Amino acid sequence: MKIPEDVLAVLADQRTVIDGNRVRIGLELERDLYQRVDKILKEAGGKWDGRKKVRAHVFRHNVEDLMHHAILAGEFVSARDLGWFPTPPAVVEEMLRHASVSENRPGLTVLEPSAGTGAIAGPASARGAMVDCVELDEHRAAALTERCRPNRVVCGDFLRLDPLDYQQGFQRVLMNPPFKDALTHVDHAIGFLGDDALLVSVLPESVIWRSDRAHTEFRQLVETSGGTFVSLPTDAFESVGTRVRTVLAVLPTGELGALRTHSWHRSRPRQAFLFDL
Ligand SMILES: C[S@@+](CC[C@H](N)C(=O)[O-])C[C@H]1O[C@@H](n2cnc3c(N)ncnc32)[C@H](O)[C@@H]1O
């Protein structure tokens, strides 16, 4: 849900207090503008509580992360809108820990292939990683560029990028892809991994039990490459407005060569050429 410019200015104003599950507008507004701010906050799930000690829009959950990313992107998250759910800080910390992205290892090359407004890319950059981002939505890509100053931002469809457009594979892929085609995104992202690299992805919990071929094969891939699934708390994404259950998939490239990584892609044209001969 896009937020009109003047409403956005009110939400971003220093006098607007966003505290836990409450949003309190601390400025005097013209009636028309107030009504539009009120409408947007209600559409986002807030309810006006006019009691003297509250006088705020109250949400059912903490909205600090949600509002932070909404102000950056000029829109509220919506399941219909390319599946944008910013990753909450606690989940990002868990991802960075599993990927060993820290100040102790500056210069790690990281790909974030569906980067949103940079909930993962920002903290990874802040710890000294060289983060390349891809994001389809141009507003989010612009917010991401301004906020996280990544190594590079491509505004476009990640699924259409060719791993061979990158000279080398990345040491890490960190991602929280749109859940609608999460496995397609992860499968494509594997092609951007260098040797001795690691992919960490947020995925819907159903990835560990769905019995269709794609999910079964993905679990086999995780197992043969020595990877694992890590459970996340059931309310891990509640602060950004969804109760979807999630896990982390941790996928090392391993020594068995089970994954179609960057090296695998690089070897293909040569093999095809030899075959033609
Ligand atoms: C679940 S959100 C996660 C955003 C970010 N990774 C984070 O953790 O906050 C998924 C993001 O993928 C973007 N997206 C969807 N399809 C995409 C595609 N084909 N290529 C690149 N980005 C895409 C959406 O615009 C959205 O910002």
The ligand as an SDF file (V2000), in Angstrom:
LIG
                    3D

 27 29  0  0  0  0  0  0  0  0999 V2000
   10.3050  -11.0090    1.6640 C   0  0  0  0  0  0  0  0  0  0  0  0
   10.8830   -9.4840    0.9890 S   0  0  0  0  0  0  0  0  0  0  0  0
   12.4410   -9.4130    1.7360 C   0  0  0  0  0  0  0  0  0  0  0  0
   13.1840   -8.1570    1.5350 C   0  0  0  0  0  0  0  0  0  0  0  0
   14.5990   -8.1790    2.1440 C   0  0  0  0  0  0  0  0  0  0  0  0
   15.3370   -9.3330    1.6650 N   0  0  0  0  0  0  0  0  0  0  0  0
   14.5300   -8.2200    3.6360 C   0  0  0  0  0  0  0  0  0  0  0  0
   14.9510   -9.2200    4.1800 O   0  0  0  0  0  0  0  0  0  0  0  0
   14.0270   -7.2990    4.2540 O   0  0  0  0  0  0  0  0  0  0  0  0
   11.1980   -9.9650   -0.7190 C   0  0  0  0  0  0  0  0  0  0  0  0
   11.6900   -8.8530   -1.6260 C   0  0  0  0  0  0  0  0  0  0  0  0
   11.9580   -9.4320   -2.9080 O   0  0  0  0  0  0  0  0  0  0  0  0
   11.6360   -8.5020   -3.9210 C   0  0  0  0  0  0  0  0  0  0  0  0
   11.4450   -9.2690   -5.1470 N   0  0  0  0  0  0  0  0  0  0  0  0
   10.3560   -9.9850   -5.5360 C   0  0  0  0  0  0  0  0  0  0  0  0
   10.5900  -10.5910   -6.7150 N   0  0  0  0  0  0  0  0  0  0  0  0
   11.8620  -10.2510   -7.0760 C   0  0  0  0  0  0  0  0  0  0  0  0
   12.6810  -10.5660   -8.1940 C   0  0  0  0  0  0  0  0  0  0  0  0
   12.2250  -11.3790   -9.1650 N   0  0  0  0  0  0  0  0  0  0  0  0
   13.9180  -10.0440   -8.2640 N   0  0  0  0  0  0  0  0  0  0  0  0
   14.3750   -9.2330   -7.2770 C   0  0  0  0  0  0  0  0  0  0  0  0
   13.6510   -8.8900   -6.1870 N   0  0  0  0  0  0  0  0  0  0  0  0
   12.4090   -9.4030   -6.0870 C   0  0  0  0  0  0  0  0  0  0  0  0
   10.3800   -7.8190   -3.3900 C   0  0  0  0  0  0  0  0  0  0  0  0
   10.2110   -6.5670   -4.0190 O   0  0  0  0  0  0  0  0  0  0  0  0
   10.7160   -7.7280   -1.9000 C   0  0  0  0  0  0  0  0  0  0  0  0
   11.3230   -6.4880   -1.6230 O   0  0  0  0  0  0  0  0  0  0  0  0
  1  2  1  0
  2  3  1  0
  2 10  1  0
  3  4  1  0
  4  5  1  0
  5  6  1  0
  5  7  1  0
  7  8  2  0
  7  9  1  0
 10 11  1  0
 11 12  1  0
 11 26  1  0
 12 13  1  0
 13 14  1  0
 13 24  1  0
 14 15  1  0
 14 23  1  0
 15 16  2  0
 16 17  1  0
 17 18  1  0
 17 23  2  0
 18 19  1  0
 18 20  2  0
 20 21  1  0
 21 22  2  0
 22 23  1  0
 24 25  1  0
 24 26  1  0
 26 27  1  0
M  CHG  2   2   1   9  -1
M  END
$$$$
